Structures are given as C-alpha cells and as structure tokens.
C-alpha cells in the first residue's frame, strides 16, 4: 500500500498480491478460475472471481477500500 497526499491508495502490486493470496487458498479439483478487477478510485477496488466447470459456476466479488485520514 502506498500513501499520496496523506491518504492510502491501492496500487497494482497490492491488487496482484490480494488476487494471488485468495487463489492460493482455494482448493480446486475441477474447473478453472477467472478474475477481473475494477478500480473505482485510488482507494477503492472491486475484485471478481468466477469458478466454473462443465456443469457448475460460482461467482464472488470482494470490495477493498482504504480509509481517508
């Protein structure tokens, strides 16, 4: 995380770290995981994951925010 004008902001390295951390905790025997992120603001990011195989699909979105000082 970085600071700019005394406020925390989420950089691309932090987003990549969070994505890798979440994927490393998943146990997937069948199917694949796709993900995308949407930067709403410098301190506000949504990360979406889709897991799917031939017969099932699951979708999850996480919102990550930092507080303003």
Secondary structure, 3 states (H helix, E strand, C coil): CEEECCEEECCHHHHHHHHHHHHHCCCCCCCEEEEEEEEEECCEEEEEEEEECCCCEEEEEEEEECCCC
